[in-house]
Amino acid sequence: MRKLTTLVALLTLMSAGAIGQTIRPMTQLKQTNPDSLARWFNATPLAPYFTNNYGDTVTVIGQVIWAANQSFDVTSGADASRALIYIADTARVQGNKLRNFGAIQVYDLVGAAGNRDSSLFNVPRGEVIKLTARIRSAFGSPLGYHHTIELDKINFTSLDLDNPILNPLPLPDTLEIPLDSLFYPDGNMDMRAEKYDGMIVRITGPLTAVVPSQSIGTNGRYPEWYVTKPLATSLTGVLALPIGDNSKFFRGTAGGGVANPDPLPPNGATLLSITGILSKVRSSGTLVVDTWNPPPSGARGRTWRLHPFRSSDIRLAPALPPVIASVVRNVTVPQPNQPVTITTRVSMPNPGDTVRTVQVFYNTTTTLPDRNFGGPYVSVNATRSATNDSIWTAQIPGFPLGTFVNYFVRATGSNNLSVLDRDTSQAKNFYRVANAPGIFDVQFSPYDNPATSEVASPLLNQTITVRGTVTSDSLDNLAEPPTNAPKAIHIQDGRGVFSGVRVVVDGYVTSAGQIVRNDSVQVTGVVRESFGYTQIDARQSAGGSIAKIGTATTPIAPLLLTTDTLRVLSERFEGMLVQVNNVEVTRARLAGQEFAIRQVGSASTNDYLVDDLSGWAFRGGGASTPVNPQADTVRVGDRFGMLRGIHFFSFSQYKLTPRRTGDFSGYVFTSEPVNPTPKRYALAQNYPNPFNPITMIRYELPERADVTLKVYDLLGREVATLVSATQGQGTYQVPFNASNLASGIYFYRLKAGAFVETKKMMLVK
C-alpha cells in the first residue's frame, strides 16, 4: 500500500504546479469575472452564465467528501445508475479549512437501468482523484438551476486506485455557520450561499424542524422538510432552509434507498445543529414564509438544500421538562377554613411536547415550623384553563386558625419528564391561617440561616395592610446607606418572633401630624425584599399609604436577647427592637462604623455586628457627643452594660443598629496608648478599678523581652494567665474578664526579663 507520506508529498507538488498547467483549481472554476456569483443575485431567467468556464473541459484534483455509495440509487428513467459525488480541493487554509468555492459536485450518468459501469461507484470517501470533466450547470442547463455548476465526468484516475487507502487525507474541517449567514436581510439566500456550494457545513441552532409527515411517499422519499428560524426583520417571517435526501439512508427502497430509512425529527422539534452537504436544487425567489398552513413545499421551497448523511448529523435538543413560570395563590392570608386557589403557568421548551399533568402538593403543621414543615404531603390535581392551555389551577382546602401550610407544584410533560417549582427540602410557598393579616405574616420564614438564598417573605410582591407601633422614626435615620436609601421607619405589633418590619414611606408627615416613636399607624403597601431585608413599600408612588391612628398606651419594650441568640436565630427578630446586656467589643474598625460584640462570659467564639447607621450613637451625629471622645470608634476590649436598637440586615450581615445615644449605657472604653516607644519597664494601675467584670491592664516594654502577665487571688493561687509570649518594644493593653470569679481583691503580676511588678485590683459584682 502506498504510504501516506508519499501521497501528501504528491499533493504538495500538485499544489505547486508540478503536474502541469491542465490542473485547474476548483475555486477558479466556480467564480465569474470580476467577482463571485453573488454579484448576479438571481436577476432574471436569462442571467449571465454562472462561470467564465462554462462548457470547458478541465482537469482537477480533489478529495471525495461524499461518495457514490452514500447517494441514493436511481433504478429507472433517464437518471438510472447515475453516480453522484462531491469532491473538495486538496489545498486547505487555516489548518484543514476549505477555501470558499472549494468544493464541487460531480455527476456521472452512465446508461440504462442496472448499468453500473461508472468507476466512480467504487471510490471511497476520503480518496483523492484526478478527474477530467466538462463544466456545466446542474442537470445540464444554464437556466432554471443556474449558478450551481457540476463536473460531468469524462474520465478519472485514482491516485491510488489499485490499492485504495481509506481516507488518505483527513476530511476537511466542517464549517460551522448560523442559518442567518446564508440569507440576505429580506430572506433571500440565492447567492449568499454560493461560496459554500458542495461543502460540508454545520448549521448551528437553535432551529425548529418543520416536518409535514413521517411517512414515506410512493417514490420512497420523505416529504420535503425544513429547518427554520425567525427572521430578524419581520415579526412573523421565518428563514427556512429545505433539507434534502440525496443520502440513500433517508429514502426507502422505492426511491433507491434502504429498507429502514433513518428517522426524521418530529415536527416542531428543536435542533441544536444539522450537518450535511449544501447544494443547489433549483433557483427561486425569496424564501420568507409568513403563513405556514400548509408548510412550504414544491417549487417555492426548491432552492439551496442541506443534505445530511445519517440521522446522527441531526442533533436534537435534549428532551426538556416543563417550565413553571409562576405560582400564585388567590388569598394572601387565608381566614380559618377558607380554601386557597393556586394558579400556575406552565409551558414546554420544545414545541413538539405538551404539558400532561400539573399537581399541587401541600403539608401542614400547627407549631412554628422549620424549613421542612414536617408531615406527609397531600396532592391535588390541577385543571387546565379552557381559554389558555398554559394556565393550571388547583385548590388547597381550608384549615383551622393558626395552621401553617406549605406547598409546591409538580408539572409533567408528554415526554414523561417532570419538574418541581422548588427544592422540596426547602419551604418557599407557605402561609399561615389567621383572622386578619399581621406583621408575622409578612416576616414569617422557616429559615434561621441568613445565608440561605430562599429566605423571603411569604407575601413577596403582594399588597398588605397591617397595624403597628413605631419603634424607629425619622430622627433615628436608620438608612443603609444613609446617602441614597429611601426614608423609612420601623413598626412592631408585639414582642413575639416575626413582629417587626421596616416601612418605606414618602415622608414622615401625615394628616394626623408628624410620625414619631410610639405612634400607632396603619400601613398599606407592597411587600418587597431589599437586599435580603423584608420591607413594606408604602410610598404613594407604589400605591401605598400610612396613617397615624393614635398613640400606644404602652410603648414597645425591647426584647432582651443574647448575642448568640441574635446570631443563630437572626431571621426571627428581623426589624424588631432588641437589647443585649453586658457585652464586650471583639472586633473594631470594620466596614464603615461597624464593630463586633460578644456577650461577656459566652462560650462561643463567634460574635454579632453593631452598625451605627444613625450617625448619632458612636459618631456623634447632630449635637450628640461621640461615645468615645478619645477615639474615632470603639476599640477591642471596650464594654457596654447595655446596647439596644433595631435588628437590621445589610450587606449579607445581621446587625444591631442603635437609634440614638440613649440606646447604650455603661460604656467603658480603653485609653489610647500615650507612649508608643517607652524607655523603661512599667506596669500601670488597671482601669476601671473597681471593675465588673472587665478591666484593662496596661504595661510598657523598652526592649524585646519574654513576658508573662498573671492574675492571683488573695491566697496566692493563680486564676488566669493573660500573656505568655516574647514581645517587642511598645505599650500593651490587655483586657481581663473576671465574669467567672467572685467579688474580692485580686493581684496581677508582670514579669518581663528581669523586671517584676505586682499591683492590686478590686472586683465588685
Stockholm file with secondary structure:
# STOCKHOLM 1.0

chainA/1-765         MRKLTTLVALLTLMSAGAIGQTIRPMTQLKQTNPDSLARWFNATPLAPYFTNNYGDTVTVIGQVIWAANQSFDVTSGADASRALIYIADTARVQGNKLRNFGAIQVYDLVGAAGNRDSSLFNVPRGEVIKLTARIRSAFGSPLGYHHTIELDKINFTSLDLDNPILNPLPLPDTLEIPLDSLFYPDGNMDMRAEKYDGMIVRITGPLTAVVPSQSIGTNGRYPEWYVTKPLATSLTGVLALPIGDNSKFFRGTAGGGVANPDPLPPNGATLLSITGILSKVRSSGTLVVDTWNPPPSGARGRTWRLHPFRSSDIRLAPALPPVIASVVRNVTVPQPNQPVTITTRVSMPNPGDTVRTVQVFYNTTTTLPDRNFGGPYVSVNATRSATNDSIWTAQIPGFPLGTFVNYFVRATGSNNLSVLDRDTSQAKNFYRVANAPGIFDVQFSPYDNPATSEVASPLLNQTITVRGTVTSDSLDNLAEPPTNAPKAIHIQDGRGVFSGVRVVVDGYVTSAGQIVRNDSVQVTGVVRESFGYTQIDARQSAGGSIAKIGTATTPIAPLLLTTDTLRVLSERFEGMLVQVNNVEVTRARLAGQEFAIRQVGSASTNDYLVDDLSGWAFRGGGASTPVNPQADTVRVGDRFGMLRGIHFFSFSQYKLTPRRTGDFSGYVFTSEPVNPTPKRYALAQNYPNPFNPITMIRYELPERADVTLKVYDLLGREVATLVSATQGQGTYQVPFNASNLASGIYFYRLKAGAFVETKKMMLVK
#=GR chainA/1-765 SS CCCHHHHHHHHHHHHTTTTCTTBCCHHHHTCCSSSCGGGTTTCCTTCCCSCTTTTCEEEEEEEEEECGGGBCCCCSSTTTTCEEEEEEESCCBTTTBCCTTCEEEEEECCSSTTCCCCGGGGCCTTCEEEEEEEEEEGGGCSSSSTTCEEEEEEEEEETTTTSCCSSSSCCCCCEEEEGGGGSCTTSCCTTTTGGGTTSEEEEEEEEEEECSCSSCCTTSBCCCEEEEEECTTCSSCEEEEEECCCBGGGBCGGGTSCSSCCCCCCTTCEEEEEEEEEEESCCCSCCBCSCCSSCCCGGGGCSEEEECSSGGGEEECCCCCCEEEEEEESCSSCCTTCCEEEEEEEECSSTTCCEEEEEEEEEEESSCCCTTCCSCCEEEECEECSSCTTEEEEEECCCCTTCEEEEEEEEEETTSCEEESSCTTSCCEEEECCSSCCHHHHHCCSCCCTTCTTCCCTTTTCEEEEEEEEEECGGGCCCSSTTTCCCEEEEESCSSTTCEEEEECSCSEETTEECCTTEEEEEEEEEEEETTEEEEECCGGGTCEEEEEEECSSCCCCEECCHHHHHHTGGGGTTCEEEEEEEEEEECSCSTTEEEEEETTCCCSCCEEEECTTSSTTTCCTTCCCSCTTSSSCCTTCEEEEEEEEEEEETTEEEEECCSGGGEECCBCCCCCSCSSCSSCEECCCBSSSBSSEEEEEEEESSCEEEEEEEECTTCCEEEEEEEEEECSEEEEEEEECTTSCSEEEEEEEEETTEEEEEEEEECC
#=GC SS_cons         CCCHHHHHHHHHHHHTTTTCTTBCCHHHHTCCSSSCGGGTTTCCTTCCCSCTTTTCEEEEEEEEEECGGGBCCCCSSTTTTCEEEEEEESCCBTTTBCCTTCEEEEEECCSSTTCCCCGGGGCCTTCEEEEEEEEEEGGGCSSSSTTCEEEEEEEEEETTTTSCCSSSSCCCCCEEEEGGGGSCTTSCCTTTTGGGTTSEEEEEEEEEEECSCSSCCTTSBCCCEEEEEECTTCSSCEEEEEECCCBGGGBCGGGTSCSSCCCCCCTTCEEEEEEEEEEESCCCSCCBCSCCSSCCCGGGGCSEEEECSSGGGEEECCCCCCEEEEEEESCSSCCTTCCEEEEEEEECSSTTCCEEEEEEEEEEESSCCCTTCCSCCEEEECEECSSCTTEEEEEECCCCTTCEEEEEEEEEETTSCEEESSCTTSCCEEEECCSSCCHHHHHCCSCCCTTCTTCCCTTTTCEEEEEEEEEECGGGCCCSSTTTCCCEEEEESCSSTTCEEEEECSCSEETTEECCTTEEEEEEEEEEEETTEEEEECCGGGTCEEEEEEECSSCCCCEECCHHHHHHTGGGGTTCEEEEEEEEEEECSCSTTEEEEEETTCCCSCCEEEECTTSSTTTCCTTCCCSCTTSSSCCTTCEEEEEEEEEEEETTEEEEECCSGGGEECCBCCCCCSCSSCSSCEECCCBSSSBSSEEEEEEEESSCEEEEEEEECTTCCEEEEEEEEEECSEEEEEEEECTTSCSEEEEEEEEETTEEEEEEEEECC
//
